[in-house]
């Protein structure tokens, strides 16, 4: 085998398997605290593509921006679908692999083969009412997000007009859960327990598998109700666009929607808040100019919530970076590493408030995230209400001491401690959010909310750390 050093070398892997390269463990303590250093070390050693170990399973991690685009834009050469994974087909992936529960839920984000295209078409149709700003459902969604955000902010304010709060636990994480209940059409607050199981699955901890079983059962039960009595919600729209979906298949699709509208949006909100109140990179100027979306766009370049995409697989032996990827080997594109690639980062101007749209936070190519506009809307409304309702927000810890949590897919804050000062009376929603409630908007029922497990949890956080 020919030796290889950094970006300039080459490797001839004839006769070599990925497993024989002694892949370096990726999910280490270093990765949790300073992932950028891990990416840079891998880039220096291997170039644009590196062999890594993901909790005992070898995989290729794509670090280069150009190589990431190549993989993401070529759905034929780098297909999704676990059926394409050679090691899995040969029984070389452990049955108790912690990432298994997330990847084996064969929803639109993971699925390959001929079933993907009609499913994606149905997804686009079901999401359109919520993503098209001209549609009444999109206006209702903004009104509902505003109402949920105000509920959470008012709950924080019960501890007093000034004080300390954990905006991650008390705002960024619960807000998308409440929005997900709106999208899914859960009656009352029945979805609270099921939706919180989504966090356990995404964090890939020891309780991921039982959490997934509970979650899918709850979503299948919800789907059965929508079959019997359709409503103005995502499950009903998806069933109308794809009537052949079984309840099991529907539950998997709803699982994917939860992943995008819960953890992803929550992390995006927290990261944007940190960037704004720390004043880094001109983000504060963007927000003061009313450019919330622009601020978020800059944030996803610097700290994308989804740091590693679900795997693709080489359709045939293919050269990528300095290596030859064998047919059937798993390839994980790292958006966070690609954004740090000098080829990309060197062309991003740090001093301007206008940012590039060439980032990979939502993917690229034909399989770009179908819910990107929905997720962006929820996050933008949430961030906007925070800075409209709070007259003052300060980090309670230095930026470099904020605690992070890293999963194989996501990277977000464990907590976001802030000192706050609440406005004496609520500011009216900005012009971007409807002032009046559109007909048919299902706003929260205060009595039902107060009996929910989510609300009990949030109430217990009031005043902690004061």
MOLINWO-V306741 format. One record per residue. N is the residue number from 1. RES is the residue in one letter. SS is DSSP state (H for helix, E for strand, - for the rest). PHI is phi in whole degrees, 0 to 359 (* if undefined). Layout:
# MOLINWO-V306741
n:N res:RES ss:SS phi:PHI
n:N res:RES ss:SS phi:PHI
This chain:
# MOLINWO-V306741
n:1 res:X ss:- phi:*
n:2 res:X ss:- phi:286
n:3 res:X ss:- phi:285
n:4 res:X ss:- phi:213
n:5 res:X ss:- phi:224
n:6 res:X ss:H phi:57
n:7 res:X ss:H phi:287
n:8 res:X ss:H phi:268
n:9 res:X ss:- phi:272
n:10 res:X ss:- phi:212
n:11 res:X ss:- phi:226
n:12 res:X ss:- phi:254
n:13 res:X ss:- phi:260
n:14 res:X ss:- phi:305
n:15 res:X ss:- phi:83
n:16 res:X ss:- phi:262
n:17 res:X ss:- phi:253
n:18 res:X ss:H phi:306
n:19 res:X ss:H phi:299
n:20 res:X ss:H phi:279
n:21 res:X ss:H phi:273
n:22 res:X ss:- phi:52
n:23 res:X ss:- phi:302
n:24 res:X ss:E phi:280
n:25 res:X ss:E phi:303
n:26 res:X ss:- phi:271
n:27 res:X ss:- phi:274
n:28 res:X ss:- phi:254
n:29 res:X ss:H phi:298
n:30 res:X ss:H phi:301
n:31 res:X ss:H phi:294
n:32 res:X ss:H phi:292
n:33 res:X ss:H phi:271
n:34 res:X ss:- phi:220
n:35 res:X ss:H phi:299
n:36 res:X ss:H phi:299
n:37 res:X ss:H phi:291
n:38 res:X ss:H phi:294
n:39 res:X ss:H phi:300
n:40 res:X ss:H phi:293
n:41 res:X ss:H phi:297
n:42 res:X ss:H phi:296
n:43 res:X ss:H phi:295
n:44 res:X ss:H phi:294
n:45 res:X ss:H phi:277
n:46 res:X ss:H phi:241
n:47 res:X ss:- phi:95
n:48 res:X ss:- phi:282
n:49 res:X ss:E phi:224
n:50 res:X ss:E phi:228
n:51 res:X ss:E phi:282
n:52 res:X ss:E phi:227
n:53 res:X ss:E phi:250
n:54 res:X ss:E phi:254
n:55 res:X ss:- phi:52
n:56 res:X ss:- phi:98
n:57 res:X ss:E phi:240
n:58 res:X ss:E phi:285
n:59 res:X ss:E phi:204
n:60 res:X ss:E phi:263
n:61 res:X ss:E phi:249
n:62 res:X ss:E phi:269
n:63 res:X ss:- phi:257
n:64 res:X ss:- phi:275
n:65 res:X ss:H phi:294
n:66 res:X ss:H phi:297
n:67 res:X ss:H phi:292
n:68 res:X ss:H phi:297
n:69 res:X ss:H phi:299
n:70 res:X ss:H phi:302
n:71 res:X ss:H phi:290
n:72 res:X ss:H phi:293
n:73 res:X ss:H phi:271
n:74 res:X ss:- phi:247
n:75 res:X ss:- phi:289
n:76 res:X ss:- phi:278
n:77 res:X ss:- phi:283
n:78 res:X ss:E phi:228
n:79 res:X ss:E phi:286
n:80 res:X ss:- phi:273
n:81 res:X ss:- phi:108
n:82 res:X ss:H phi:295
n:83 res:X ss:H phi:295
n:84 res:X ss:H phi:272
n:85 res:X ss:- phi:273
n:86 res:X ss:H phi:298
n:87 res:X ss:H phi:299
n:88 res:X ss:H phi:292
n:89 res:X ss:H phi:297
n:90 res:X ss:- phi:269
n:91 res:X ss:- phi:75
n:92 res:X ss:- phi:262
n:93 res:X ss:- phi:255
n:94 res:X ss:- phi:304
n:95 res:X ss:- phi:297
n:96 res:X ss:- phi:260
n:97 res:X ss:- phi:302
n:98 res:X ss:- phi:302
n:99 res:X ss:- phi:277
n:100 res:X ss:H phi:305
n:101 res:X ss:H phi:305
n:102 res:X ss:H phi:289
n:103 res:X ss:H phi:280
n:104 res:X ss:- phi:274
n:105 res:X ss:- phi:278
n:106 res:X ss:- phi:278
n:107 res:X ss:- phi:266
n:108 res:X ss:- phi:297
n:109 res:X ss:- phi:288
n:110 res:X ss:- phi:250
n:111 res:X ss:- phi:297
n:112 res:X ss:- phi:240
n:113 res:X ss:- phi:79
n:114 res:X ss:- phi:292
n:115 res:X ss:H phi:284
n:116 res:X ss:H phi:292
n:117 res:X ss:H phi:300
n:118 res:X ss:H phi:296
n:119 res:X ss:H phi:291
n:120 res:X ss:H phi:295
n:121 res:X ss:H phi:299
n:122 res:X ss:H phi:294
n:123 res:X ss:H phi:300
n:124 res:X ss:H phi:300
n:125 res:X ss:H phi:292
n:126 res:X ss:H phi:288
n:127 res:X ss:H phi:275
n:128 res:X ss:H phi:306
n:129 res:X ss:H phi:300
n:130 res:X ss:H phi:270
n:131 res:X ss:H phi:253
n:132 res:X ss:- phi:275
n:133 res:X ss:- phi:299
n:134 res:X ss:- phi:276
n:135 res:X ss:- phi:277
n:136 res:X ss:H phi:303
n:137 res:X ss:H phi:294
n:138 res:X ss:H phi:294
n:139 res:X ss:H phi:292
n:140 res:X ss:H phi:297
n:141 res:X ss:H phi:298
n:142 res:X ss:H phi:299
n:143 res:X ss:H phi:297
n:144 res:X ss:H phi:294
n:145 res:X ss:H phi:300
n:146 res:X ss:H phi:299
n:147 res:X ss:H phi:296
n:148 res:X ss:H phi:297
n:149 res:X ss:H phi:299
n:150 res:X ss:H phi:293
n:151 res:X ss:H phi:302
n:152 res:X ss:H phi:294
n:153 res:X ss:H phi:295
n:154 res:X ss:H phi:296
n:155 res:X ss:H phi:296
n:156 res:X ss:H phi:301
n:157 res:X ss:H phi:292
n:158 res:X ss:- phi:296
n:159 res:X ss:- phi:281
n:160 res:X ss:- phi:129
n:161 res:X ss:- phi:291
n:162 res:X ss:E phi:229
n:163 res:X ss:E phi:164
n:164 res:X ss:E phi:238
n:165 res:X ss:E phi:211
n:166 res:X ss:E phi:259
n:167 res:X ss:H phi:292
n:168 res:X ss:H phi:290
n:169 res:X ss:H phi:290
n:170 res:X ss:H phi:261
n:171 res:X ss:H phi:217
n:172 res:X ss:H phi:297
n:173 res:X ss:H phi:279
n:174 res:X ss:H phi:290
n:175 res:X ss:H phi:303
n:176 res:X ss:H phi:296
n:177 res:X ss:H phi:297
n:178 res:X ss:H phi:294
n:179 res:X ss:H phi:293
n:180 res:X ss:H phi:299
n:181 res:X ss:H phi:300
n:182 res:X ss:H phi:297
n:183 res:X ss:H phi:294
n:184 res:X ss:H phi:278
n:185 res:X ss:- phi:74
n:186 res:X ss:- phi:297
n:187 res:X ss:- phi:289
n:188 res:X ss:- phi:57
n:189 res:X ss:- phi:244
n:190 res:X ss:- phi:295
n:191 res:X ss:- phi:273
n:192 res:X ss:H phi:303
n:193 res:X ss:H phi:296
n:194 res:X ss:H phi:296
n:195 res:X ss:H phi:289
n:196 res:X ss:H phi:290
n:197 res:X ss:H phi:296
n:198 res:X ss:H phi:299
n:199 res:X ss:H phi:300
n:200 res:X ss:H phi:296
n:201 res:X ss:H phi:292
n:202 res:X ss:H phi:294
n:203 res:X ss:- phi:282
n:204 res:X ss:- phi:54
n:205 res:X ss:- phi:275
n:206 res:X ss:- phi:294
n:207 res:X ss:- phi:262
n:208 res:X ss:H phi:296
n:209 res:X ss:H phi:293
n:210 res:X ss:H phi:296
n:211 res:X ss:H phi:296
n:212 res:X ss:H phi:296
n:213 res:X ss:H phi:299
n:214 res:X ss:H phi:297
n:215 res:X ss:H phi:296
n:216 res:X ss:H phi:296
n:217 res:X ss:H phi:296
n:218 res:X ss:H phi:295
n:219 res:X ss:H phi:289
n:220 res:X ss:H phi:295
n:221 res:X ss:H phi:296
n:222 res:X ss:H phi:298
n:223 res:X ss:H phi:300
n:224 res:X ss:H phi:299
n:225 res:X ss:H phi:293
n:226 res:X ss:H phi:288
n:227 res:X ss:H phi:297
n:228 res:X ss:H phi:285
n:229 res:X ss:- phi:218
n:230 res:X ss:- phi:298
n:231 res:X ss:- phi:225
n:232 res:X ss:- phi:266
n:233 res:X ss:- phi:213
n:234 res:X ss:H phi:299
n:235 res:X ss:H phi:301
n:236 res:X ss:H phi:293
n:237 res:X ss:H phi:295
n:238 res:X ss:H phi:293
n:239 res:X ss:H phi:295
n:240 res:X ss:H phi:294
n:241 res:X ss:H phi:278
n:242 res:X ss:- phi:219
n:243 res:X ss:- phi:294
n:244 res:X ss:- phi:279
n:245 res:X ss:- phi:296
n:246 res:X ss:- phi:281
n:247 res:X ss:H phi:297
n:248 res:X ss:H phi:295
n:249 res:X ss:H phi:294
n:250 res:X ss:H phi:298
n:251 res:X ss:H phi:300
n:252 res:X ss:H phi:293
n:253 res:X ss:H phi:291
n:254 res:X ss:H phi:294
n:255 res:X ss:H phi:301
n:256 res:X ss:H phi:295
n:257 res:X ss:H phi:299
n:258 res:X ss:H phi:298
n:259 res:X ss:H phi:300
n:260 res:X ss:H phi:284
n:261 res:X ss:H phi:267
n:262 res:X ss:H phi:254
n:263 res:X ss:H phi:297
n:264 res:X ss:H phi:299
n:265 res:X ss:H phi:292
n:266 res:X ss:H phi:300
n:267 res:X ss:H phi:295
n:268 res:X ss:H phi:299
n:269 res:X ss:H phi:297
n:270 res:X ss:H phi:299
n:271 res:X ss:H phi:298
n:272 res:X ss:H phi:293
n:273 res:X ss:H phi:300
n:274 res:X ss:H phi:299
n:275 res:X ss:H phi:296
n:276 res:X ss:H phi:290
n:277 res:X ss:H phi:280
n:278 res:X ss:H phi:272
n:279 res:X ss:- phi:71
n:280 res:X ss:H phi:277
n:281 res:X ss:H phi:64
n:282 res:X ss:H phi:74
n:283 res:X ss:H phi:291
n:284 res:X ss:H phi:301
n:285 res:X ss:H phi:296
n:286 res:X ss:H phi:298
n:287 res:X ss:H phi:292
n:288 res:X ss:H phi:295
n:289 res:X ss:- phi:273
n:290 res:X ss:- phi:82
n:291 res:X ss:- phi:256
n:292 res:X ss:H phi:297
n:293 res:X ss:H phi:299
n:294 res:X ss:H phi:294
n:295 res:X ss:H phi:299
n:296 res:X ss:H phi:297
n:297 res:X ss:H phi:296
n:298 res:X ss:H phi:292
n:299 res:X ss:H phi:295
n:300 res:X ss:H phi:290
n:301 res:X ss:H phi:286
n:302 res:X ss:H phi:276
n:303 res:X ss:- phi:218
n:304 res:X ss:- phi:295
n:305 res:X ss:- phi:298
n:306 res:X ss:E phi:267
n:307 res:X ss:- phi:273
n:308 res:X ss:E phi:228
n:309 res:X ss:- phi:282
n:310 res:X ss:- phi:298
n:311 res:X ss:- phi:288
n:312 res:X ss:E phi:246
n:313 res:X ss:E phi:222
n:314 res:X ss:E phi:294
n:315 res:X ss:- phi:289
n:316 res:X ss:- phi:208
n:317 res:X ss:- phi:303
n:318 res:X ss:E phi:220
n:319 res:X ss:E phi:283
n:320 res:X ss:E phi:215
n:321 res:X ss:- phi:63
n:322 res:X ss:- phi:267
n:323 res:X ss:E phi:236
n:324 res:X ss:E phi:260
n:325 res:X ss:E phi:270
n:326 res:X ss:- phi:284
n:327 res:X ss:- phi:307
n:328 res:X ss:- phi:87
n:329 res:X ss:- phi:273
n:330 res:X ss:E phi:282
n:331 res:X ss:E phi:234
n:332 res:X ss:E phi:252
n:333 res:X ss:E phi:276
n:334 res:X ss:E phi:257
n:335 res:X ss:H phi:294
n:336 res:X ss:H phi:297
n:337 res:X ss:H phi:291
n:338 res:X ss:H phi:297
n:339 res:X ss:H phi:292
n:340 res:X ss:H phi:271
n:341 res:X ss:- phi:299
n:342 res:X ss:H phi:307
n:343 res:X ss:H phi:299
n:344 res:X ss:H phi:265
n:345 res:X ss:H phi:298
n:346 res:X ss:- phi:292
n:347 res:X ss:- phi:254
n:348 res:X ss:- phi:259
n:349 res:X ss:- phi:280
n:350 res:X ss:- phi:283
n:351 res:X ss:- phi:267
n:352 res:X ss:- phi:263
n:353 res:X ss:- phi:271
n:354 res:X ss:- phi:256
n:355 res:X ss:- phi:248
n:356 res:X ss:- phi:283
n:357 res:X ss:- phi:259
n:358 res:X ss:- phi:272
n:359 res:X ss:- phi:289
n:360 res:X ss:- phi:249
n:361 res:X ss:- phi:301
n:362 res:X ss:- phi:253
n:363 res:X ss:- phi:86
n:364 res:X ss:- phi:198
n:365 res:X ss:H phi:79
n:366 res:X ss:H phi:293
n:367 res:X ss:H phi:249
n:368 res:X ss:- phi:302
n:369 res:X ss:- phi:309
n:370 res:X ss:- phi:288
n:371 res:X ss:- phi:255
n:372 res:X ss:H phi:296
n:373 res:X ss:H phi:290
n:374 res:X ss:H phi:299
n:375 res:X ss:H phi:298
n:376 res:X ss:H phi:296
n:377 res:X ss:H phi:296
n:378 res:X ss:H phi:300
n:379 res:X ss:H phi:296
n:380 res:X ss:H phi:295
n:381 res:X ss:H phi:294
n:382 res:X ss:H phi:298
n:383 res:X ss:H phi:297
n:384 res:X ss:H phi:300
n:385 res:X ss:H phi:292
n:386 res:X ss:H phi:303
n:387 res:X ss:H phi:278
n:388 res:X ss:H phi:272
n:389 res:X ss:H phi:273
n:390 res:X ss:E phi:262
n:391 res:X ss:E phi:280
n:392 res:X ss:E phi:209
n:393 res:X ss:E phi:223
n:394 res:X ss:E phi:227
n:395 res:X ss:E phi:293
n:396 res:X ss:- phi:273
n:397 res:X ss:- phi:226
n:398 res:X ss:- phi:300
n:399 res:X ss:H phi:306
n:400 res:X ss:H phi:283
n:401 res:X ss:H phi:250
n:402 res:X ss:- phi:294
n:403 res:X ss:- phi:276
n:404 res:X ss:E phi:254
n:405 res:X ss:E phi:236
n:406 res:X ss:E phi:236
n:407 res:X ss:- phi:249
n:408 res:X ss:- phi:299
n:409 res:X ss:- phi:250
n:410 res:X ss:E phi:247
n:411 res:X ss:E phi:218
n:412 res:X ss:E phi:210
n:413 res:X ss:E phi:281
n:414 res:X ss:- phi:290
n:415 res:X ss:- phi:207
n:416 res:X ss:- phi:228
n:417 res:X ss:E phi:286
n:418 res:X ss:E phi:225
n:419 res:X ss:E phi:259
n:420 res:X ss:E phi:228
n:421 res:X ss:E phi:225
n:422 res:X ss:E phi:272
n:423 res:X ss:- phi:301
n:424 res:X ss:- phi:295
n:425 res:X ss:- phi:219
n:426 res:X ss:- phi:301
n:427 res:X ss:- phi:292
n:428 res:X ss:- phi:288
n:429 res:X ss:- phi:305
n:430 res:X ss:- phi:295
n:431 res:X ss:- phi:296
n:432 res:X ss:- phi:284
n:433 res:X ss:- phi:247
n:434 res:X ss:- phi:303
n:435 res:X ss:- phi:285
n:436 res:X ss:- phi:244
n:437 res:X ss:- phi:279
n:438 res:X ss:- phi:298
n:439 res:X ss:- phi:304
n:440 res:X ss:- phi:92
n:441 res:X ss:- phi:289
n:442 res:X ss:- phi:265
n:443 res:X ss:- phi:272
n:444 res:X ss:- phi:298
n:445 res:X ss:- phi:265
n:446 res:X ss:H phi:299
n:447 res:X ss:H phi:293
n:448 res:X ss:H phi:294
n:449 res:X ss:H phi:300
n:450 res:X ss:H phi:292
n:451 res:X ss:- phi:269
n:452 res:X ss:- phi:279
n:453 res:X ss:H phi:295
n:454 res:X ss:H phi:297
n:455 res:X ss:H phi:291
n:456 res:X ss:H phi:298
n:457 res:X ss:H phi:297
n:458 res:X ss:H phi:293
n:459 res:X ss:H phi:298
n:460 res:X ss:H phi:293
n:461 res:X ss:H phi:274
n:462 res:X ss:- phi:299
n:463 res:X ss:- phi:82
n:464 res:X ss:- phi:298
n:465 res:X ss:- phi:85
n:466 res:X ss:- phi:288
